Amino acid sequence: MSPDVAAAVSPAVVGGIRVEALDAEAVARIHEATLDVIETVGVRFPSERALDLWEAAGATVDRGAEVVRAPRALIERALATAPAAYPLAARDPRLDLPLDGRHVYAATDGCGIEVADLATGERRPSGVADVAEIARLADALDEVAFHWIPVSAQDRPAPSRSLHELLACWANSTKHVQTESIVTAPEARAAIEMAAAIAGGRDALRARPVLSMMQCTTSPLGQDGGSVDAALEAAAAGIPVGFMTMASAAFTSPTSLAGTLVVGNAEVVAALALLQIAAPGCPVYYAAAQTAIDLRSGAYTGGGPEDFLFGAATNQLADFYRVPLSMGAFATGAKAPDWQAGVENALSAFLASAVGSDMLLGLGLLNGSRIWSHEQLLLDAEIFSIVRAMLRGIPVDDASLALDVIASVGPAGDYLTAPHTRRHMRELWRPRFMDRRPMGVVEAEGGGPRAWANAKARELLATHVPEPLEPLLAAELSRIVHGREREAGVETAPTIVEATAAAGAGR
């Protein structure tokens, strides 16, 4: 994003209208039920490091089953040390994002495995060049406040793939990067080293974390061992870490919505409590993307009234624990940028924003986060811009009441030439892709939102040049990636900055 755009446009929903899905009594009952589940049923932590921490803190640990049963007092005491607010820092400090409960930010999502080619529309496996291109496109959109790794760099070695993805984002954008694909402690250590190089050292990184991490739970009532170990590395370094439940009603959680909330809440709360036990005061956040199983196919739906209600309710639970929330809010189940995608993403974005979720994920992905679409990214940005405009509400003051203007125009006049109109007309929302042309023009010229989004994506990719990494920093980040590859015993693969430099030298 250019400095001029960054200074002029806020990427966040700020203030305005708020709604609630649960009353205070319902939140309290879900919390009590959650503590009961953690204490009596337990949560599985297949990590020796985690089990040692739990045992030392006073939890009951079944080493054979790798299940932890923690007393409620321990959980509540641990959660009380979590900070309620902290920044998500960016390469460009002007793009830092305060997580303070008063802003709602949108981001890309991941980690998709296919890309709908911008030129042909054909689906193909994703690679590191796609990660870089998507980061560059998202960097140009003010609605995209930060990056999730959007697609998987499947053309890079598995032990270093997540690091190649991070470097592709940092090399093509100055915004904050959040990764969900670091699932081992060695990867986490290398990623932290990369982030520290960008921030200017470990202490600077702790003050301004340019990286945050997301881990997924394994419903029902389980964690992934490698993800937990990676999260513990991040917590020790002061990197914000979240755990996302994707509990699916009638499959990995009860069919009832309240029961699904309890299962998912127990998974996330137990993980966040562990991080606070390991590193009291470390920045953590709640993350959720619960859904209901498709009763016909058993598939992940990626949209529907249950998903929207889960999002709204989970924000209230995060508020109850006084931690930020990252919420799956776009990432429609639709297979193309169509009517279904518009309905699902508009409703999910509106409700998640209206309850005040801090981070909304999913811009640009189709088919339940499997397929990336450049066109969908731009259409989703349009949806978020509408939601952002609505939730700011209606200011009422002397200027906005405009009594002097009303008096000067009087009955039967118009306001087109009034100075007040010229001063305020840019406050009105204007579409980029919605079709407001007269019917006759549409019939004569054709085109429409999807075609316009395709053309705009091509234009931005042809013209937008993000601020590059300094050459010495780019070389240092590549060195760290290759160090991880050598440590894992795999062949080193060129990073995106090396591949780009080689391509430039060959021209």
C-alpha positions in Angstrom: 0.0 0.0 0.0 1.3 3.4 -0.8 1.9 5.9 2.0 -0.7 8.3 0.7 -3.3 5.6 0.7 -2.3 4.3 4.1 -2.6 7.8 5.6 -5.9 8.6 4.0 -7.9 5.4 4.5 -8.6 3.3 7.6 -8.7 -0.5 6.9 -10.9 -1.0 10.0 -14.5 -0.9 11.1 -14.4 1.5 14.0 -17.2 2.1 16.5 -20.8 2.2 15.3 -23.5 -0.5 15.6 -23.1 -3.5 17.8 -25.3 -6.7 18.2 -25.2 -9.7 20.5 -26.0 -13.3 20.0 -25.8 -14.4 23.7 -27.0 -12.6 26.8 -24.7 -12.4 29.9 -26.3 -15.5 31.5 -25.7 -17.6 28.4 -22.1 -16.6 28.3 -21.6 -17.4 31.9 -23.2 -20.8 31.5 -21.0 -21.7 28.5 -18.0 -20.6 30.6 -19.0 -22.8 33.5 -19.7 -25.7 31.2 -16.3 -25.2 29.6 -14.5 -25.3 32.9 -16.4 -28.5 33.9 -15.4 -30.2 30.6 -11.7 -29.2 31.0 -11.7 -30.4 34.7 -13.6 -33.7 34.3 -13.4 -34.8 30.7 -10.0 -33.2 29.8 -8.3 -32.0 26.7 -5.6 -34.0 24.8 -2.1 -32.5 24.5 0.2 -34.9 22.6 3.3 -32.9 23.6 5.8 -33.9 26.3 6.7 -30.3 26.8 3.0 -29.3 27.3 2.3 -32.3 29.6 5.3 -31.3 31.8 4.1 -27.7 32.0 0.6 -28.8 33.0 1.8 -31.3 35.6 4.1 -28.7 37.1 1.2 -26.2 37.3 -1.0 -28.7 39.2 -3.1 -30.3 36.6 -3.9 -34.0 36.5 -2.0 -35.5 33.5 -2.7 -39.0 32.0 0.6 -39.6 30.2 -0.7 -42.7 28.4 -3.7 -41.0 26.9 -1.9 -37.6 26.8 -5.0 -36.0 28.4 -4.9 -33.1 30.8 -7.6 -32.4 33.4 -7.0 -29.0 34.9 -8.9 -27.5 37.9 -11.0 -24.5 37.0 -9.0 -22.3 39.4 -5.8 -23.0 37.5 -7.5 -22.1 34.1 -9.0 -18.9 35.4 -5.8 -17.9 37.1 -3.8 -18.5 33.9 -6.2 -16.6 31.7 -6.2 -13.6 33.9 -2.5 -12.9 32.9 -3.3 -12.6 29.2 -3.1 -9.0 27.9 -6.4 -7.5 26.6 -4.7 -5.3 24.0 -1.5 -5.3 22.0 -0.4 -4.3 18.4 0.0 -6.4 15.3 3.0 -4.6 13.9 3.9 -4.2 10.2 7.1 -3.7 8.2 5.8 -0.1 7.7 5.0 1.2 11.2 2.2 3.4 9.7 0.3 0.2 9.1 0.5 -1.2 12.6 -2.9 -2.5 13.8 -4.0 -2.0 17.5 -5.9 -5.0 18.8 -7.8 -3.0 21.4 -11.4 -4.1 21.0 -12.4 -1.0 19.0 -11.3 -2.1 15.5 -12.3 -4.8 13.1 -9.8 -5.8 10.5 -10.1 -8.1 7.5 -7.4 -10.4 6.1 -6.8 -13.0 3.5 -7.2 -16.6 4.6 -5.4 -19.9 4.0 -4.0 -22.2 3.4 -5.7 -22.9 0.1 -4.3 -25.6 -2.2 -5.6 -24.5 -5.6 -5.7 -21.2 -7.5 -8.3 -20.2 -10.1 -5.9 -18.8 -12.7 -6.6 -15.1 -13.4 -6.1 -15.5 -17.1 -7.7 -18.8 -17.9 -10.0 -19.5 -14.9 -8.6 -23.0 -14.8 -7.8 -24.5 -11.4 -4.2 -25.5 -10.6 -2.1 -26.4 -7.6 -0.8 -23.4 -5.7 2.9 -22.5 -5.4 5.2 -19.9 -3.8 4.8 -17.5 -6.8 1.1 -17.5 -6.1 1.7 -16.5 -2.4 3.9 -13.6 -3.6 1.4 -12.4 -6.3 -1.6 -12.6 -3.9 0.4 -10.7 -1.2 1.2 -8.0 -3.8 -2.5 -7.7 -4.8 -3.6 -7.6 -1.2 -1.0 -5.0 -0.4 -2.8 -2.7 -2.9 -6.2 -3.0 -1.2 -6.9 -0.8 1.8 -9.7 -3.2 3.0 -7.0 -5.9 3.5 -5.4 -4.9 6.8 -3.0 -7.8 7.2 -2.1 -11.1 5.6 -2.8 -14.7 6.3 -0.8 -17.1 4.2 -3.4 -17.4 1.4 -2.3 -20.6 -0.4 0.2 -23.3 0.2 3.7 -23.1 -1.5 3.4 -26.7 -2.6 6.4 -26.4 -4.8 8.7 -26.0 -1.8 10.0 -28.6 0.6 7.5 -29.4 3.4 10.0 -28.7 6.3 10.6 -25.2 5.0 7.4 -24.5 3.1 5.9 -22.2 5.8 9.1 -20.1 5.8 9.0 -19.7 2.0 5.4 -18.5 2.4 6.4 -16.0 5.0 9.2 -14.6 3.0 6.9 -14.3 -0.1 4.5 -12.2 1.9 7.2 -10.0 3.5 8.9 -9.4 0.2 5.6 -8.3 -1.4 3.9 -6.3 1.2 4.6 -4.0 4.2 1.6 -5.1 6.1 1.5 -7.5 9.1 1.7 -11.2 8.4 -0.1 -14.0 10.3 0.7 -17.6 9.5 -1.3 -20.7 10.1 1.1 -23.1 8.5 3.9 -23.3 11.1 3.3 -26.6 12.9 6.6 -27.6 14.4 9.0 -26.1 16.9 12.0 -25.9 14.4 9.8 -24.0 11.9 8.7 -21.7 14.7 12.3 -21.0 15.8 13.3 -20.1 12.2 10.2 -17.9 11.7 10.9 -16.0 14.9 14.5 -15.5 13.7 13.2 -14.1 10.4 10.7 -11.8 12.2 13.5 -10.6 14.5 15.6 -9.7 11.5 12.8 -7.6 10.1 11.9 -6.0 13.5 15.5 -5.2 14.4 16.2 -7.8 17.1 14.5 -9.9 19.6 13.6 -7.0 22.0 12.3 -4.9 19.1 10.2 -7.9 17.9 8.7 -8.3 21.4 7.7 -4.6 21.4 6.5 -4.6 17.8 5.6 -8.2 16.6 5.6 -8.1 12.8 4.6 -11.8 12.9 1.7 -13.6 14.6 0.8 -17.3 14.5 -2.3 -19.3 14.4 -2.7 -22.9 15.4 -5.7 -25.2 14.9 -7.1 -27.5 17.6 -8.1 -31.0 16.7 -11.8 -31.4 17.6 -13.2 -32.9 19.6 -11.2 -31.8 22.7 -7.7 -32.2 21.3 -4.6 -30.4 20.2 -1.9 -31.1 17.6 1.4 -31.8 19.3 3.6 -30.0 16.8 1.4 -27.0 16.8 1.4 -26.7 20.6 5.2 -26.9 20.6 5.4 -24.2 17.9 3.0 -22.0 19.9 5.2 -22.4 23.0 8.2 -21.2 21.0 6.2 -18.2 19.8 4.9 -17.4 23.3 8.4 -17.3 24.7 9.4 -14.8 22.0 6.4 -12.5 22.6 4.8 -13.4 19.2 1.0 -13.2 19.4 -0.5 -16.7 19.1 -4.1 -17.9 18.7 -5.7 -21.3 18.6 -8.6 -21.9 16.3 -11.4 -24.3 16.9 -13.2 -25.6 13.8 -15.6 -27.9 15.7 -18.3 -29.2 13.3 -21.8 -29.7 14.8 -23.0 -33.3 14.5 -19.5 -34.5 13.6 -16.7 -33.3 15.9 -19.0 -31.6 18.4 -22.6 -32.0 19.6 -25.4 -31.2 17.1 -26.7 -28.4 19.4 -25.1 -25.0 18.8 -24.5 -24.5 22.5 -22.8 -27.8 22.8 -20.5 -27.0 19.9 -19.6 -23.7 21.6 -18.6 -25.6 24.7 -16.4 -28.1 22.9 -14.6 -25.4 20.9 -14.3 -23.1 23.9 -12.7 -25.9 25.9 -10.1 -26.5 23.2 -9.2 -22.9 22.8 -9.3 -21.9 26.5 -7.1 -24.9 27.5 -4.5 -24.0 24.9 -4.4 -20.3 25.8 -4.2 -21.2 29.5 -1.2 -23.4 28.7 0.6 -20.5 27.0 0.0 -18.2 30.0 1.4 -20.9 32.3 4.5 -21.1 30.1 4.9 -17.4 29.5 2.7 -15.3 31.7 1.5 -12.1 30.0 2.3 -13.3 26.5 0.0 -12.0 23.8 -2.7 -14.5 22.8 -6.0 -14.4 20.9 -9.0 -16.6 20.6 -9.8 -18.0 17.1 -12.8 -19.8 15.7 -14.4 -21.1 12.6 -17.0 -23.5 13.8 -19.5 -24.8 11.4 -22.3 -27.4 11.0 -21.7 -30.6 9.0 -23.5 -30.8 5.7 -26.1 -33.5 6.5 -26.2 -34.7 2.9 -22.5 -35.1 2.2 -20.7 -34.7 5.5 -18.6 -31.9 4.1 -17.4 -28.7 5.7 -20.0 -26.1 4.7 -18.1 -22.8 4.9 -21.4 -20.8 5.2 -24.8 -21.0 6.7 -26.8 -19.5 9.7 -25.0 -21.7 12.2 -21.6 -20.4 11.0 -22.7 -16.8 11.4 -24.2 -17.4 14.9 -21.0 -19.2 16.0 -19.0 -16.3 14.9 -21.1 -13.8 16.8 -21.2 -15.9 20.0 -17.5 -16.7 19.9 -16.7 -13.0 19.9 -18.7 -12.6 23.1 -16.7 -15.5 24.7 -13.4 -13.8 23.6 -14.6 -10.6 25.2 -15.5 -12.5 28.4 -11.9 -13.7 28.6 -10.6 -10.2 27.6 -8.6 -11.4 24.6 -8.8 -10.5 20.9 -10.7 -12.7 18.5 -9.7 -13.9 15.0 -12.8 -15.1 13.2 -13.4 -17.1 10.0 -15.9 -14.8 8.3 -15.5 -15.0 4.5 -14.1 -18.2 2.8 -17.5 -19.1 1.4 -18.4 -22.6 0.5 -19.3 -21.5 -3.0 -17.3 -22.9 -5.9 -17.1 -19.6 -7.9 -17.6 -15.8 -7.3 -21.4 -16.1 -7.5 -24.7 -15.4 -5.8 -23.9 -17.9 -3.0 -20.5 -16.4 -2.4 -22.0 -12.9 -2.1 -24.8 -14.0 0.3 -22.6 -16.1 2.6 -19.7 -13.6 2.8 -21.9 -10.6 3.2 -23.9 -12.1 6.1 -20.9 -13.6 7.8 -18.9 -10.3 7.5 -21.7 -8.2 8.7 -22.5 -10.2 11.8 -18.9 -10.8 12.7 -18.2 -7.0 12.3 -21.3 -6.0 14.2 -20.3 -8.0 17.2 -16.9 -6.4 17.1 -14.6 -9.3 16.1 -11.0 -8.0 16.0 -9.8 -10.0 12.9 -11.9 -11.3 10.1 -10.4 -14.0 7.9 -11.3 -15.5 4.5 -11.0 -12.8 1.8 -10.5 -14.4 -1.6 -11.1 -18.0 -0.9 -13.8 -20.3 -2.3 -15.0 -23.9 -1.6 -14.4 -23.7 2.2 -10.9 -22.2 2.0 -9.6 -24.6 -0.7 -9.6 -22.5 -3.9 -8.1 -19.0 -4.3 -9.8 -16.5 -6.6 -8.3 -13.1 -7.3 -11.7 -11.9 -8.4 -13.3 -13.1 -5.1 -10.6 -11.1 -3.2 -11.7 -7.9 -4.8 -15.4 -8.7 -4.5 -14.9 -9.6 -0.8 -13.1 -6.3 -0.3 -16.2 -4.6 -1.8 -18.4 -6.5 0.7 -16.2 -5.4 3.6 -16.2 -1.8 2.4 -20.1 -1.9 2.6 -20.0 -3.4 6.0 -17.5 -0.9 7.2 -19.6 2.0 5.9 -22.8 0.6 7.5 -21.3 0.0 11.0 -19.9 3.4 11.3 -23.5 4.5 11.9 -25.0 7.9 11.4 -23.3 10.9 13.1 -25.7 13.5 14.3 -24.3 17.0 14.9 -24.8 20.5 13.7 -22.8 19.9 10.5 -24.6 16.7 9.6 -28.1 18.0 10.4 -27.3 20.7 7.8 -30.2 23.0 8.8 -28.5 26.0 7.1 -28.3 24.1 3.8 -31.9 22.9 4.1 -33.0 26.5 4.7 -31.0 27.9 1.8 -32.3 25.3 -0.7 -35.8 25.5 0.5 -38.8 23.7 -0.9 -38.7 22.3 -4.5 -35.0 22.9 -4.9 -32.1 20.5 -5.2 -28.8 20.1 -3.5 -26.5 19.2 -6.5 -24.8 22.6 -6.6 -24.8 23.3 -2.9 -21.3 23.9 -1.4 -22.3 21.4 1.4 -22.7 18.7 -1.3 -19.2 19.3 -2.7 -17.7 19.2 0.8 -19.4 16.0 1.9 -20.2 14.0 -1.3 -17.1 11.8 -1.0 -18.4 10.5 2.4 -21.1 8.6 0.4 -20.2 5.0 -0.4 -19.3 4.4 -4.0 -19.1 0.9 -5.6 -16.3 -0.4 -7.6 -17.9 -3.6 -8.8 -21.7 -3.4 -8.1 -23.5 -2.8 -11.3 -25.5 0.4 -11.1 -25.7 1.1 -14.9 -29.1 1.6 -16.6 -30.6 -1.6 -17.9 -30.2 -0.6 -21.5 -26.5 0.0 -21.0 -26.1 -3.4 -19.4 -27.9 -5.1 -22.3 -25.8 -3.2 -24.8 -22.4 -3.5 -23.2 -22.5 -6.6 -21.1 -19.7 -7.0 -18.5 -20.4 -6.9 -14.8 -18.9 -7.3 -11.3 -16.9 -10.5 -11.9 -15.4 -9.3 -15.2 -14.6 -5.9 -13.7 -12.9 -7.5 -10.7 -10.8 -9.6 -13.0 -9.7 -6.5 -15.0 -9.0 -4.6 -11.8 -6.9 -7.4 -10.4 -4.8 -7.5 -13.6 -4.4 -3.7 -13.5 -3.2 -3.8 -9.9 -0.8 -6.6 -10.5 0.6 -4.7 -13.5 1.0 -1.4 -11.7 1.3 -1.8 -7.9 4.9 -2.1 -6.7 5.2 -2.7 -2.9 8.2 -1.4 -1.0 10.9 -4.1 -1.4 13.0 -5.7 1.3 16.5 -4.3 1.6 18.9 -6.6 -0.2 20.9 -7.5 2.9 17.7 -8.2 4.8 16.3 -10.3 1.9 19.6 -12.3 1.8 19.5 -12.8 5.6 15.9 -14.1 5.4 16.9 -16.5 2.6 19.8 -17.7 4.7 17.5 -18.6 7.6 15.1 -20.5 5.3 18.0 -22.5 3.8 19.3 -23.2 7.3 16.1 -24.8 8.2 16.3 -26.9 5.0 19.8 -28.1 5.8 18.7 -28.9 9.4 15.8 -31.0 8.0 18.1 -32.7 5.5 16.2 -31.6 2.4 17.4 -30.0 -0.8 17.4 -26.3 -0.6 14.9 -24.6 -2.9 15.2 -21.0 -4.1 13.3 -18.5 -2.1 11.0 -16.1 -3.9 13.5 -13.2 -3.6 16.3 -15.5 -5.1 14.0 -16.7 -7.8 12.9 -13.1 -8.7 16.5 -11.9 -8.7 17.6 -14.8 -11.0 14.7 -14.1 -13.3 15.7 -10.5 -13.5 19.3 -11.4 -14.2 18.3 -13.7 -17.0 16.3 -11.0 -18.9 
